[in-house]
Amino acid sequence: MPTIGNIDLGDFPLFLSPMDDVTDLPFRQICKRHGADVLISEFIASEALIRDAEKSRRKMLFDDMERPLGIQVFGNDEESMLGCIDVVADAHPDFIDINWGCPVRKVAGRGGGSGMLRDIPKLLKITAALVKRSPLPVTVKTRLGYDESDKPIVTLAEQLQDIGVAAISIHGRTKSQMYRGQADWTLIGETKANPQLHIPVFGNGDITTPEQAVDARRRYGVDGILIGRAAIGNPWIFEQTKALIAAELLHDTPSQQICDPLPSPTVQQRVEVCRQHLLAAVDFKGERQAIFEMRKHYGAYFRGLFDFKRFRIPLVTVSTLPQVLEILHQVEENYTSQCH
């Protein structure tokens, strides 16, 4: 059973993968209610934390119902990252996650995130200092390597273990790939199979269905799975994955051979969860900001509904809470009546 420090994660934990401007408190809580076992904050710049930037401080806010929860930080300067460890520890999460995996230019281009994979000695030096400084378990999220010619993840995972990292999450791409092509889980499996490695290995990349999550569990032996973009508008993926794992274990049969289809959320359920998400966002961020930020979620919540464009356009243009709630009510009435 995997653990992070003394934190029991269950038999096969499903993580909500951290996503900038997505995995805020309201969205994390929605996913938690629908089966996510471990939550991680949006990534936070170490320099912003030590400058006491309000937006970054707010990213650390969480509720006890979200535990176990990690706060993720990134940077490339040892001094500022050491300083941010103290700030994060004062927020009392369950663990601190170091982002050595983000490939976007504003992070990696400045030497943070997966940009640090170009300088493994520096990565290890900073990580060792952070582990020594932190009163909480430290985990790392990273990638296979910097590019196709350099994929040191099997060795790197062992080195991270040796300096005290409590667990590692691996995205199956290189920095240079960004999010292009397919995630390669082969090296994730080889990392987990390394007999010298005893810390948990969690896999990440291209898990878009419960079937893919269960297949990755069986084929690569990972200790858990991170689900990211597939959870946007579909928090049910966590409970569906758990149901499929349970069915596979019960019948001792690969998930592909299990005939009972996993129940899809009804339109009423989609509307209700979207409404809960919206109201929680308004409560957390205020009406104006919440309505603006929720616009990126509507298409995902109602993906696949026939002729949804006539509702989507108003949803992303109206500016008050009563207007959005009324449109959601119309969505529910329209598609429910079509089913009768």
C-alpha positions in Angstrom: 0.0 0.0 0.0 1.7 3.3 -1.1 2.4 6.0 1.4 3.8 9.5 1.3 5.7 9.7 4.6 3.2 8.4 7.1 0.2 9.3 4.9 -1.7 6.2 3.9 -3.0 6.6 0.3 -5.1 3.5 0.0 -4.5 0.5 -2.3 -4.3 2.4 -5.6 -4.7 6.2 -5.2 -6.1 8.3 -7.9 -4.6 11.8 -8.0 -6.0 15.0 -9.4 -3.1 16.2 -11.4 -2.2 19.9 -10.8 -3.2 22.2 -13.6 -2.5 25.9 -13.6 -5.7 28.0 -13.5 -7.8 24.8 -13.3 -7.2 22.9 -10.1 -8.3 25.6 -7.7 -10.2 25.0 -4.4 -13.7 24.7 -5.9 -12.6 22.3 -8.7 -10.5 20.2 -6.3 -13.5 19.8 -3.9 -15.8 18.7 -6.8 -13.2 16.0 -7.8 -12.8 14.9 -4.2 -16.5 14.3 -3.8 -16.4 12.2 -6.9 -13.5 9.9 -5.8 -10.2 11.6 -6.2 -8.0 10.3 -3.4 -5.1 12.8 -3.4 -5.3 16.5 -4.4 -2.5 18.8 -5.4 -2.7 22.6 -5.7 -2.1 24.6 -8.8 1.7 25.2 -9.1 3.0 28.2 -7.3 6.1 30.2 -8.1 8.6 30.2 -5.2 9.6 33.8 -5.9 5.9 34.9 -5.7 5.5 33.2 -2.4 8.5 34.8 -0.7 7.3 38.2 -2.1 4.0 37.5 -0.4 2.0 37.8 -3.6 -1.7 37.7 -2.8 -2.7 35.5 -5.8 -0.1 32.9 -4.9 -1.1 32.9 -1.2 -4.7 32.3 -2.2 -3.6 29.2 -4.3 -2.5 27.6 -1.0 -5.9 27.9 0.6 -7.7 24.6 1.1 -10.2 22.8 3.3 -9.6 19.8 5.5 -12.0 17.8 3.4 -9.4 17.9 0.7 -6.8 15.9 2.6 -4.5 14.4 1.8 -3.4 17.4 -0.2 0.0 18.6 -1.4 1.0 22.1 -2.3 3.2 22.3 -5.5 5.9 24.8 -6.0 8.3 25.6 -8.8 11.4 27.7 -9.4 15.1 27.5 -10.3 16.8 29.4 -7.5 17.8 27.5 -4.4 17.5 30.4 -2.0 14.0 31.4 -3.1 12.8 27.8 -3.1 14.2 27.3 0.4 12.3 30.4 1.6 9.1 29.2 0.0 9.3 25.9 1.9 8.8 27.7 5.2 5.8 29.6 3.8 4.2 26.4 2.4 4.8 24.5 5.6 3.0 27.2 7.5 -0.1 26.4 5.5 0.0 22.9 6.9 -0.6 20.7 3.8 0.1 17.0 4.0 3.2 17.2 1.7 5.1 19.5 -0.6 5.4 18.7 -4.2 8.3 20.0 -6.3 7.5 20.7 -10.0 10.4 19.5 -12.1 7.9 18.6 -14.9 6.1 21.7 -16.4 7.3 22.2 -20.0 5.7 25.6 -20.8 8.0 28.4 -21.8 7.2 30.8 -18.9 8.4 28.1 -16.5 10.8 25.8 -18.3 12.3 28.6 -20.4 13.5 30.2 -17.2 15.1 27.0 -15.9 12.2 25.9 -13.7 9.9 22.9 -14.2 11.2 20.4 -16.8 13.8 23.0 -17.8 15.8 21.8 -14.8 16.1 18.3 -16.5 18.9 19.9 -18.5 21.0 20.3 -15.3 20.4 17.1 -13.2 23.2 18.0 -10.7 21.5 21.3 -9.9 18.1 19.6 -9.8 19.4 17.1 -7.2 21.2 19.8 -5.2 18.1 22.0 -4.9 15.9 19.0 -4.1 18.2 17.7 -1.4 18.3 21.1 0.2 14.4 21.3 0.1 14.1 17.9 1.6 16.4 18.8 4.4 14.6 22.1 5.1 11.0 20.8 4.9 9.2 19.5 8.0 6.8 17.7 5.6 7.3 14.9 3.2 8.6 16.2 -0.2 7.5 14.6 -3.5 8.6 15.3 -7.0 6.7 15.5 -10.3 8.8 15.3 -13.4 9.2 13.9 -16.9 11.2 11.2 -18.7 13.9 13.6 -19.5 14.7 16.8 -21.5 14.5 15.4 -25.0 14.6 12.1 -27.0 18.3 11.8 -26.6 18.3 12.2 -22.8 15.8 10.2 -20.8 17.4 9.6 -17.4 14.2 8.9 -15.4 15.1 5.4 -14.1 18.4 6.6 -12.7 16.9 10.0 -11.6 14.2 8.4 -9.6 16.7 6.4 -7.7 18.8 9.5 -7.1 15.8 11.4 -5.8 15.0 8.5 -3.5 18.5 8.5 -2.1 18.3 12.2 -1.1 15.0 11.7 0.7 12.2 12.3 -1.7 9.1 10.4 -0.5 7.4 9.6 -3.8 7.8 10.5 -7.5 5.1 11.2 -10.2 6.2 10.8 -13.8 4.7 12.2 -16.9 5.5 10.0 -19.9 6.8 12.6 -22.2 10.0 14.7 -22.4 10.2 18.4 -21.9 10.8 18.9 -25.7 7.6 17.0 -26.5 5.4 19.4 -24.5 2.0 17.7 -24.8 2.5 16.4 -28.4 2.5 12.8 -29.4 1.6 9.9 -27.1 2.8 9.5 -23.6 5.3 6.7 -23.3 4.6 4.6 -20.2 7.4 2.1 -20.9 10.0 4.0 -18.9 7.5 4.7 -16.2 7.1 0.9 -15.9 10.8 0.4 -15.9 11.3 2.9 -13.2 8.7 1.2 -11.0 10.3 -2.2 -11.8 13.8 -1.0 -10.6 14.6 -3.3 -7.7 16.6 -0.5 -6.0 13.6 1.8 -5.9 11.3 1.6 -2.9 9.4 4.8 -2.9 6.0 5.0 -4.7 5.9 5.7 -8.4 2.8 7.3 -9.8 2.1 7.5 -13.5 0.8 10.4 -15.6 0.0 11.1 -19.2 -2.9 10.5 -21.6 -5.2 8.8 -19.1 -8.6 9.9 -20.5 -10.8 7.0 -19.7 -11.3 4.6 -16.7 -10.2 1.8 -19.0 -6.9 3.4 -19.7 -6.2 4.0 -16.0 -7.0 0.3 -15.2 -4.9 -0.9 -18.1 -1.9 1.3 -17.0 -2.2 -0.2 -13.5 -2.1 -3.7 -14.8 0.6 -3.3 -17.5 3.1 -1.0 -15.7 2.6 -1.8 -12.0 2.5 1.8 -10.9 1.4 2.6 -7.4 -1.2 5.1 -8.5 -2.4 7.3 -11.4 -2.6 11.1 -12.0 -5.6 12.2 -14.0 -5.5 15.8 -15.3 -7.3 17.2 -18.3 -9.7 14.3 -18.5 -11.2 15.4 -15.2 -12.2 18.8 -16.6 -16.0 18.7 -16.9 -15.8 15.0 -15.9 -15.0 14.5 -12.2 -16.9 11.2 -12.5 -13.8 9.7 -14.0 -12.5 9.0 -10.6 -15.4 7.0 -9.2 -15.8 5.3 -12.6 -12.2 4.2 -12.5 -12.6 2.9 -9.0 -15.7 0.9 -10.0 -13.8 -0.6 -12.9 -10.9 -1.6 -10.7 -13.2 -3.2 -8.2 -15.0 -5.1 -11.0 -11.8 -6.3 -12.5 -10.6 -7.6 -9.1 -13.9 -9.2 -8.3 -14.2 -11.1 -11.6 -10.4 -11.6 -12.0 -10.9 -10.4 -15.5 -9.3 -7.7 -17.6 -11.5 -4.6 -17.8 -11.9 -5.0 -21.6 -13.8 -8.2 -20.9 -16.2 -6.8 -18.4 -19.5 -6.3 -20.1 -21.4 -4.1 -17.8 -20.8 -0.5 -19.1 -19.9 2.2 -16.6 -22.8 4.5 -16.0 -22.4 7.9 -17.6 -23.7 11.0 -15.8 -27.1 12.1 -16.8 -27.7 15.6 -18.0 -29.3 16.4 -14.7 -26.2 15.3 -12.9 -24.0 17.3 -15.2 -26.0 20.4 -14.6 -26.1 19.9 -10.9 -22.3 19.4 -10.6 -21.6 22.4 -12.9 -24.0 24.5 -10.7 -22.2 23.4 -7.6 -18.8 24.2 -9.2 -20.1 27.7 -10.2 -21.5 28.5 -6.8 -18.4 27.4 -5.0 -16.3 29.5 -7.3 -18.4 32.5 -6.7 -18.1 32.0 -3.0 -14.4 31.6 -3.2 -13.5 34.2 -5.8 -16.4 36.6 -6.1 -19.1 36.7 -8.8 -17.2 38.6 -11.5 -14.0 36.5 -11.5 -15.9 33.2 -11.0 -18.2 33.8 -13.9 -15.3 34.6 -16.2 -13.2 31.6 -15.1 -16.0 29.2 -15.3 -16.4 29.9 -19.0 -13.7 27.4 -19.8 -15.5 24.6 -18.1 -19.0 24.7 -19.7 -18.0 23.0 -23.0 -16.4 20.1 -21.0 -19.3 19.6 -18.7 -21.7 19.4 -21.6 -19.5 17.8 -24.2 -21.4 15.6 -26.6 -24.8 17.2 -26.2 -26.6 17.7 -29.5 -26.9 21.4 -30.6 -25.4 22.6 -27.3 -23.9 25.7 -29.1 -27.2 27.6 -28.6 -26.6 27.4 -24.8 -22.8 27.6 -24.8 -22.7 31.0 -26.5 -24.9 32.6 -23.9 -23.1 30.9 -21.1 -19.8 32.4 -22.1 -21.2 35.9 -22.7 -23.6 36.7 -19.8 -22.1 38.4 -16.8 -24.3 37.8 -13.8 -24.9 34.8 -11.6 -28.7 34.8 -12.0 -28.2 34.8 -15.8 -25.9 31.8 -15.7 -28.1 29.9 -13.4 -31.1 30.5 -15.6 -29.3 29.2 -18.7 -28.2 26.1 -16.8 -31.9 25.6 -15.8 -32.8 25.8 -19.5 -30.1 23.2 -20.4 -31.6 20.8 -17.9 -35.2 21.3 -19.0 -34.3 21.1 -22.7 -32.3 17.9 -22.6 -34.5 16.2 -20.0 -37.6 16.8 -22.0 -35.9 15.3 -25.1 -35.4 12.1 -23.2 -39.1 11.6 -22.6 
